[in-house]
Structures are given as structure tokens and as C-alpha cells.
Amino acid sequence: MSAETAASTRTPEPPRRPAERRRALGRIGASLRRAWLALAVYATVRAAGIVCVVLGARQAGKQPRTQLGHYWDSRWYVGIAQHGYGTNRPSVTHPGLTFSDLAFFPLYPALIRAVTAVVPVSGVTAGLLVAWGAAGLAAWGIHAVGELLYGRRVALTLVALWGLLPHAVIESMGYTESLLTALAAWSLYALLTGRPLWAGALALCAGATRPNGLAVAAAVCACAAAEIRRHRWRTSWRVWAGAALSPLGWLGYAVWVGVRRGTWRGYLDVQDDWGTYLDLGASGFRSARSLIMGDGYLSHYMALVVIGAALISLVGFVLRPPPLPLVVYTLALVFIALASAHYFASKPRFLLPAFPLLIPAALAMARARPRTAVLVGGALAGLSCLYGTYLLTMATSPV
């Protein structure tokens, strides 16, 4: 038989791309099957929180949908989605000061606009749909990271704790913390599983979501630097590309604002107008001292408690550190939240994406007796539901 005849009768190889796609879908399905209980627990606790907010809002004569989807920062995001950038509003608390919507990053409003273009819903409803979907993806990503490092029981506890934080109601609001947490968790998972290009792409999206999304890029770049050093510069192009991509979302928006404002300090000036700048924690220390002296609202005292708990958890986090990407990401988030001057009552919200801080507590609860774990979980659920209702129906300071 000639070579040409043999070649013509040989069975052709199946295309690789469909096979790879099937394997990828199989991995996603397997991950969802392992995470279904954690996702069910998370959905249950957040649904309970929403029910409490609905009841509390109606009791206070307010619209639940408005409190969840068109409250404080949510109004800015919906406005950007509907009309684009360019809105300036005078400050109610600081006469003569004007706030610009350029302080808000573009990915979340873009997603709201995309949803309203496909589904006949209002911008407020679209914002809630995006936020709730992102919260589910965040819970799934947190489970994936926790399961990879510590097993399914710790992963379940980690997801439950994230959904039971005092400020967890923000995960159900038209805010960007859920979207950032989802992008960060899956970027960290990509780093832990050797997918630097995916990690960089997700970090780019995180940087286009919130200012503190830059913490994800810091984790990607730190891992790339460690990989390059380990292999003495002879490493995959994917590592270099992932590191190069990771900060482009944040940098791209900052450059765009600078061009729009006509100065390289454009974005920094916008943040200054909002009272957000780096002061290494001086304003936070003054606020904490004032609260200790007995001058503040409940939301400020709760912020002080959450910050104290985060610092205590950070000690345990450092004593038993997880892999490098989680360490860099968490330290960067904590530094941005505590070293910047902004509304003290909002600092726990800025710490919400720092889910690795919950790892020490998740490890302890996973080892605890079932009865102890149930009692602690029940207490946290009661606190989360009641405090979330207070934040959205009675608190006067920004969430």
C-alpha cells in the first residue's frame, strides 16, 4: 500500500477545540456540583436578609426596591448607566463642594446598560440583577478557592461567613462590592491553578470595577514576579502577559479621567473632592478616638468593631499565611481601606471583598462541634439581618 493510500484511509483526528470545550464544561459542572450546598446556604442567608430589609422598609414607609437598588452610591451607578458620565452634584454636608460621577468606575454601569439593552427592565432592576448574579459568582469563587486550599467543609464555612457579615446586606444591593469579589476570587483561583492569563484578564476587569480593584492586579504581579525569579526570567509568555494585563483596567480609567479633566491629576482631584486621599490612617485614628470618647452613631461603632475584628483576623492570617496571591491581595485591600481618608462608616464595605480574612474563623468553625457552629452561625445571621435592615432603613451615614 502506498504512503498516499495509507494517508487517505487513516481515520482523521477529531478536532481538539470541541473536546477541550467539553472538558472545560465538565470541570465547571463538577465545580458547581461540589459547591451546590454552599451556594444554597448563601442564597438562603441572603434571601433572609432581603426579607428583613423589605419588612423594615415597609414599616418605615420606604420602598424596598429603592433602598436596595437606588440608595447612596447606587443612584450614581444607575445615572451613569442611563446618561453616561458628566453629572455633578453639590454636597449636602459640605457647602461649596461638588461631587463628580467620575469617581465611579465604568464596568458595573456598563453591565447595567447591557442588561437594559437586552431585557425590558429599568436601570434599578438591572443593577440589582447584576449585583445578585455577581454575588452568586463571588460565593462560588470563594468556595472554589477555599476547597482548593482547605477542603469542602472549610469552603462551605467560608462562604457562609462571607454571607453573614454585619455588612453583608451590601452584597444584595446595587453596589460593586459583589462584582469585585467575584472577579477577585476567580482571578485568585486562576493564579492558584496555574492560569496567569485568565488571572490577568480578570484583574483587568476588577480594576475597571472599583478603585481598590487594583489589589487584584497587585496579587497577579506579585505572583508573576515570584515565577520569573524562580525560573530566572525563563518563564511562559502567559505569565508576562497576565502581569501586563492586570493593571490596565484601573490605569486605563485613570488616564481617561485625566484626559477628560485636562490634567494628569484628574482622577486624584476627583477623589480629593470626595474626601478620599491617602493619609496613612490618620483620619481613621481620629474617628476611632472620637468614638471611644463616646461620640458617634451606631454605624460608626459597628465600623469600629468590624475594623478591630479585621485587624485581629489579620494577625492570625499572617501567623498562618495562605499562598502568596491571597496574602498580597488581602494586605493590599486592608491597606487601601485603612490608610485612606474617606467615610469611616463605609470602611467595612471596602473590606467586604477581603474574604481571605475569614479563613482563620472558617478553619476554627470547621473544627468546632456542630452545635457550636450552629449557635455561632445563628447569632451571626441574626446580627447580619438586623443590622442590614438598620443600615437601609434608619442609618443616616453613607453605607
Secondary structure, DSSP 8 states (H G I E B T S, - for coil): --HHHHHHHS-----HHHHHHHHHHHHHHHHHHHHHHHHHHHHHHHHHHHHHHHHHHHHTT--HHHHHHSSTHHHHHHHHHHH-S--EEE-SSSTT-EEEGGGS-SHHHHHHHHHHHHSS--HHHHHHHHHHHHHHHHHHHHHHHHHHHH-HHHHHHHHHHHHTSTTGGGGGSSSSHHHHHHHHHHHHHHHHTT-HHHHHHHHHHHHTT-GGGHHHHHHHHHHHHHHHHHTTT---HHHHHHHHHTTHHHHHHHHHHHHHHTSTTHHHHHHHHTT-EE-TTHHHHHHHHHHHTT---HHHHHHHHHHHHHHHHHHHHHHS---HHHHHHHHHHHHHHHHEES-GGGHHHHHTT-GGGGHHHHHHHHHS-HHHHHHHHHHHHHHHHHHHHHHHHT--S--
